[in-house]
Amino acid sequence: MLREGSSRGIADTGAGAGYDGGMAPKRIAVLGSTGSIGRQTIDVTRQLPEFFEITALAAGRNTARLAEQVADLRPRYVYAAQRDAALDDAIEAAGSTWLPMDEMAVADDVDIVLAGTGGAAGLLPTIAALEAGKPVAIANKEALVMAGHLIRRAMVAGGGDLRPVDSEHSAIWQCLWGEEEHGIRRIMLTASGGAFRDLDPGQLAAVTPAQALKHPTWNMGDKITVDCATLMNKGMETIEAMWLFDVPMEAVQVVLHRESIVHSLVEFSDGSVKAQLGVPDMRLPIQCALAYPERMPEPPAPALDLAVAGQLTFGEPDISRFPCLGLAMQSGRLGGTYPAAMAAADEVAVERFMAGEVGFLDIPGIIEGVMERHESTPDPDLEAVFAADQWARTAAEVAPAGAGA
């Protein structure tokens, strides 16, 4: 749990003992249950039913898949951004109760909230859970990017704790277990390079959405996979790291690592460096966040064989080739509502790219144009964050191809 007086902003780092049994299953609310993280979370809990129980499911508009999950898992609470007859029938048959996400997140019979809902939708439930003193296993990049300062305040005020689910932040978190909170000199986030890491820059103008979705290592949702191709995903992760681990942006570095075996590294004040390694499988960081402070008796993914993995390579990203990385890091340094505007503009730009309305190289141009026009609010409250989000969406929707490029 969060330590008394801790400034790091995540669960206490003195963890790591094996699970000793004899405890009731932890009751999990899965926000974003039909997405990639949500489905893998359900997979993890299925493998360890004596340790975990799905109590609540929330999703967006994939009502068909949610109805299947409800029929299979029979959760106590269900929510979706829209509903239909099939979902209502599944809820009635399961004896479940319809409950909004912010209420689901603070329910007495929910022990852990898995925040896997994309975009701004997961922000209010995350804050509500933390203010209620609940642990949040967070996989929602946008929430931390938009309002990391408000999430930290909610955590401190309510006594909840944050448990990173992204493989990179989980790696950093695990490297910090047992360490003093003031000893971080540098955080090194690893990046695979995305779908276009081996293309010549001149080829990027003609790439298609289908090509962008062919990630060389991970199987993820469409939006995050495109963000990996632009390196926007990694840029957002630098902002997340700043809030999760209470470090300045200058202490966060991105390192290209195409094998995706070293998930991230931490350099300490004495020059020592720790890394967390594993096969590229999100089930391990998910299980780590749900089981904390214990280690489960069985691995959820294949074990790492370094002899099979072979050579591990590292390099520096080319900001001129991946301008989204620089734009995201710039928004983090500027603070205020710049990160919220940046994230919203990116979401719209990616949607326009996927729809064939703009080209791949137009994505950073749209984002840059929105950031240049944005009038930031310092130390914004939720109302200001949401206002910046909405303004940036509108601006990005009408921005011409190549805007700001």
Phi, psi and omega in degrees: 000170178299131181284151176302121178076008182291142176253357186290322174093012175227178182303148179312135187270014179267049186253181170127357180287154176290158182290131185261001176073182176078011181246152176292151178302142176284132184267121190250133168259119182258106177268118188093041189291337182269352178277180184300312180295318180298316181294321179289329175297316177299321178299317179298316182291329178296324182287341183226061185295339179284345182253332187226145177223130177279115182261331185214144178231134176224141182216180178267256185246005178275072186290331180295313180291322179296319178300320177296317180296319179297315180297325183280316188262340179049059181288163178286326184232146180219144174211148172213154179294337172215161181225158177217179186297320182296319178293317179300320178296318180295320179296316180295317181295326181277348184072026181274165179244134176287127184212127178302155186298321182292332175281322177302320185293340182247007181300143182298330182263029170241122181267324183222138175254122174265107184268089180249006179288130181282161175071197184288345185299332182273356186291308183296316177298324179296312179297318180299316181297316181294320178294334177274003177083017183265150173285141178238116171276105194258123175235014181262099182299313188299324181299313179290324180293314182293317192215047180301324181294324179285326177294318178297318180296319179297321180295315181293319182292321185263342180085010175285180176219154179259135178236109185296138178252328175310139185301324182291314182286329173297320179298314179299312179306312181294325177295335183271351179301126179086359181262156174286141188292340183267004189269003183283126172260320184205141173251131180244107178272127180271146180227134180289331184105348175075187188295335187248024184295335183256003179278148171291146181307327181293342180274347188291332182296334186258004184290153184253163174304320180299321178292322181296334183274001179265076180290138184289345186230310190258152173250105188226182177292165186298311186297313182292330179290320174295319178299328176292324180292328178270350189069010172299322179304317181289325176298317177296325180294331176294322177292318177302314181298322179302316181281319183294321189247009173055053178233155176287157179304328181296341181268003182249127183236148175252132181235128176286132182211092192292337183282342180055038177260316173274113189275338169175169184222157175229129173259134183258173188299333180269005179094351177293146180234130174249146175225151173248127184243152176178165176294153180287095182207118185290347182294331179292308178296329176296311180298321180300317181291322181288323187274342185314136010266017182264164167253130181287154185287342182232139177286141180276354184220165178303147179287151179282130174244104185295329178295324177285320180299323177073220186290139175245127186243153182219153179196177180261139177287148178266105183298327180294331178274330181239069184297337179297327177298314180294322180295318180296315180294324176297318179297324178294322178290322181288324178070207184060226179261008177300315179299321179296317179295318180299312182296320179293317179298320178298316181300316180291318180298320178294319177300318180293323176295315180296330179277357180080013183278327179227165179272170181301318182285351175282340184302305180295329179296318178296315181296315181297319179298319178295316180297322180294328182271346187287136173256105189284149173254122179288145179044060188287148170273182183299321181299317180292322178298311181293326177295317178296320178301311183292319178299315183293324177298314180298316179297320182288329180294328183257357181294134179288156176303134181086004181299125177082354184285000000 
